[in-house]
């Protein structure tokens, strides 16, 4: 069994016995040493050492996470730029194909009006002609 009084026992300062008289700083040190329990100081130092070790480990883990995040961000950024460029190229290609199809439909509608009248329900180039004339101003249809 331990008494509660054991926790409050103060250790005596370890003052070296010398032939020199005590100076004011030595006497102040002796008084302060009497006020502080050495076990408590050691416990605080131990807990601070443990916390420091944990903080260093946490800091190391955060540095590693940050390095991985930078690597993955760079890879994702490169992929995003590449995919964006591919989408822009695809959009240009699709626009080109769409305009070519409209041009061919108009040309065929002008060359073969009877065939397009027979297929009026399937495709009506006259409905799209209004849009096409705006898109293709300046393009002249040649009978070639």
Secondary structure, 3 states (H helix, E strand, C coil): CCCHHHHCCCCCCCCCCCCCCCCHHHHHHHHHHHHCCHHHHHHHHHHHHHHHHHHHHHHHHHHHHHHHHHHHHHHHHHHHHHHHHHHHHHHHHHHHHHHHHHHHHHHHHHHCHHHHHHCCCCCCHHHHHHHHHHHCCCCCCCCC
